[in-house]
Amino acid sequence: MKCLICGMKISKDSYDLNKHSFVKGNLDGNIIFCPFCGVENLYLDCEKEIYKISSDYLDEKTKKVFDMAMKLEVFNGEFYEEASRLAKSDKVKNMFKDLSNIEFMHARIRKRLGGFKKLPKLRKPDYTRHDTDEKLIEEAHKREKHAIVFYKKYSDKIANDLVKEVFGALADVEKEHMIITQR
């Protein structure tokens, strides 16, 4: 089975990857989410081709939204990567590590579909002011909320139906992340 959004193949060895980024995880024989990008199982298939769009068919407004979305995902992925180092408890460290993996996969999806050559390099802020797990989780929750607002705001500005579908699928993943970062 493969994910039509991220293109990754799901096997017995990978079905439970990033399990700390889901409210309810996958089980062997019961795959609920793509373990790589987090989309729900309606985007998982054995026969269909992964979603592809030639960047020639994307208007400038859509390319700009893709660029902003890719930067948002990298920014959040880098935060989660750092948060996994700063977190005190193993449970929180694992959650942030898995969230980082998912966010970077979202950025790579945007890169592929938007026709970009590479992921953006962003300035990394100092996150040490988030000196407790609670502060890190609070910041994570704000970021997920922001991502959902971003997708809602910009999905109306996209003309391509497939791109809109991908935006919706990834926004649903961010909603799942909002739930696991609630305190």
VMD Tcl script that draws the C-alpha trace (Angstrom):
set ca {
  {0.00 0.00 0.00}
  {1.19 3.55 -0.67}
  {0.12 7.06 0.22}
  {-1.25 9.01 -2.73}
  {-0.23 12.31 -1.10}
  {3.38 11.70 -0.03}
  {4.11 8.66 -2.22}
  {5.62 6.57 0.56}
  {5.09 2.81 0.68}
  {3.53 1.47 3.87}
  {4.60 -1.95 5.05}
  {4.70 -4.11 8.18}
  {7.97 -2.37 9.01}
  {6.63 1.17 8.68}
  {2.95 1.21 9.67}
  {3.68 2.46 13.21}
  {6.28 5.13 12.36}
  {5.60 8.51 13.94}
  {2.99 6.88 16.19}
  {3.42 9.60 18.80}
  {1.93 12.17 16.42}
  {-1.52 10.57 16.37}
  {-4.36 10.42 18.88}
  {-5.08 6.85 17.87}
  {-2.29 5.03 16.07}
  {-2.16 2.44 13.33}
  {-2.31 -1.24 14.11}
  {-0.96 -4.10 12.04}
  {-3.80 -4.81 9.64}
  {-5.68 -1.60 10.53}
  {-3.98 1.41 8.98}
  {-5.86 4.60 9.91}
  {-3.25 7.17 8.82}
  {-0.23 7.37 6.57}
  {2.65 6.93 9.03}
  {4.82 9.30 6.98}
  {2.57 12.33 6.36}
  {-0.41 11.61 8.61}
  {-3.24 11.79 6.05}
  {-6.21 9.54 6.65}
  {-6.52 6.15 5.01}
  {-8.79 7.29 2.18}
  {-5.54 8.53 0.58}
  {-3.92 5.10 0.88}
  {-4.16 2.71 -2.06}
  {-2.33 -0.16 -3.73}
  {-3.28 0.60 -7.32}
  {-3.70 4.34 -7.88}
  {-0.84 6.63 -8.84}
  {0.46 9.22 -6.38}
  {-0.84 12.74 -6.85}
  {1.26 14.69 -9.32}
  {0.87 18.12 -10.80}
  {3.08 19.73 -13.35}
  {4.13 23.10 -11.98}
  {3.39 24.43 -15.47}
  {-0.31 24.05 -14.59}
  {-0.04 26.10 -11.41}
  {-0.79 29.81 -11.53}
  {1.50 32.30 -9.79}
  {-0.90 32.77 -6.86}
  {-0.92 29.01 -6.18}
  {2.88 28.81 -6.44}
  {3.16 31.65 -3.91}
  {0.79 29.87 -1.52}
  {2.83 26.66 -1.96}
  {6.01 28.57 -1.13}
  {4.47 30.06 2.03}
  {3.07 26.67 3.07}
  {6.44 24.99 2.52}
  {8.13 27.62 4.70}
  {5.46 27.19 7.39}
  {6.03 23.41 7.46}
  {9.83 23.78 7.61}
  {9.52 26.41 10.36}
  {7.30 24.09 12.42}
  {9.43 21.04 11.63}
  {12.53 22.84 12.88}
  {10.70 23.93 16.04}
  {9.63 20.34 16.77}
  {13.14 19.10 16.10}
  {14.52 21.57 18.65}
  {11.64 20.94 21.07}
  {12.46 17.21 21.03}
  {15.95 18.12 22.27}
  {14.66 20.56 24.90}
  {11.82 18.43 26.28}
  {12.34 16.79 29.65}
  {10.09 13.73 29.47}
  {10.61 10.91 27.00}
  {6.92 10.96 26.08}
  {7.10 14.63 25.04}
  {10.46 14.14 23.31}
  {8.98 11.30 21.24}
  {5.88 13.32 20.35}
  {8.00 16.25 19.14}
  {10.37 14.01 17.19}
  {7.43 12.41 15.37}
  {5.74 15.77 14.78}
  {8.97 17.05 13.25}
  {9.08 14.09 10.86}
  {5.49 14.71 9.77}
  {5.98 18.46 9.27}
  {9.12 17.95 7.20}
  {7.24 15.41 5.07}
  {4.53 18.04 4.52}
  {7.24 20.45 3.34}
  {8.62 17.83 0.94}
  {5.10 17.24 -0.44}
  {4.80 20.98 -1.11}
  {8.25 21.02 -2.69}
  {7.36 18.18 -5.06}
  {3.90 19.41 -6.02}
  {4.97 23.05 -6.29}
  {7.94 22.22 -8.51}
  {10.53 23.68 -6.14}
  {14.16 22.55 -6.35}
  {14.90 22.50 -2.61}
  {13.44 23.19 0.80}
  {13.96 26.71 2.11}
  {16.66 27.52 4.64}
  {15.15 29.57 7.43}
  {16.67 31.46 10.31}
  {16.33 29.33 13.43}
  {15.10 31.22 16.49}
  {16.30 30.46 20.00}
  {13.64 28.33 21.68}
  {15.36 27.97 25.07}
  {12.83 30.38 26.62}
  {10.44 27.42 26.41}
  {12.15 25.81 29.39}
  {9.42 23.38 30.42}
  {7.51 20.67 28.58}
  {4.32 22.62 29.24}
  {5.70 25.75 27.51}
  {6.90 23.68 24.56}
  {3.52 21.99 24.22}
  {1.74 25.34 24.49}
  {3.93 26.72 21.68}
  {3.25 23.60 19.60}
  {-0.50 24.05 20.06}
  {-0.27 27.67 18.88}
  {1.66 26.57 15.81}
  {-0.88 23.91 14.89}
  {-3.72 26.37 15.34}
  {-1.89 28.85 13.11}
  {-1.34 26.18 10.43}
  {-5.06 25.35 10.36}
  {-5.95 29.04 10.01}
  {-3.34 29.36 7.24}
  {-4.78 26.44 5.24}
  {-8.32 27.68 5.67}
  {-7.38 31.22 4.59}
  {-5.35 30.24 1.54}
  {-7.28 27.23 0.22}
  {-9.80 29.64 -1.30}
  {-7.01 31.29 -3.28}
  {-6.06 28.06 -5.05}
  {-7.62 27.30 -8.43}
  {-6.40 23.70 -8.85}
  {-8.79 21.12 -7.35}
  {-6.06 18.56 -6.65}
  {-3.98 21.14 -4.78}
  {-7.09 22.10 -2.77}
  {-7.62 18.45 -1.89}
  {-4.02 18.08 -0.70}
  {-4.34 21.28 1.36}
  {-7.49 19.89 2.98}
  {-5.89 16.51 3.71}
  {-2.86 18.14 5.33}
  {-5.03 20.61 7.27}
  {-6.82 17.59 8.75}
  {-3.44 16.27 9.92}
  {-2.78 19.61 11.63}
  {-6.16 19.26 13.41}
  {-5.00 15.90 14.74}
  {-1.81 17.58 15.96}
  {-3.85 20.29 17.66}
  {-5.62 17.61 19.67}
  {-2.41 15.92 20.84}
  {-0.90 19.28 21.85}
  {-3.87 20.35 23.97}
  {-3.31 20.67 27.69}
}
mol new
graphics top color blue
foreach p $ca { graphics top sphere $p radius 0.5 }
foreach p [lrange $ca 0 end-1] q [lrange $ca 1 end] { graphics top cylinder $p $q radius 0.2 }
display resetview
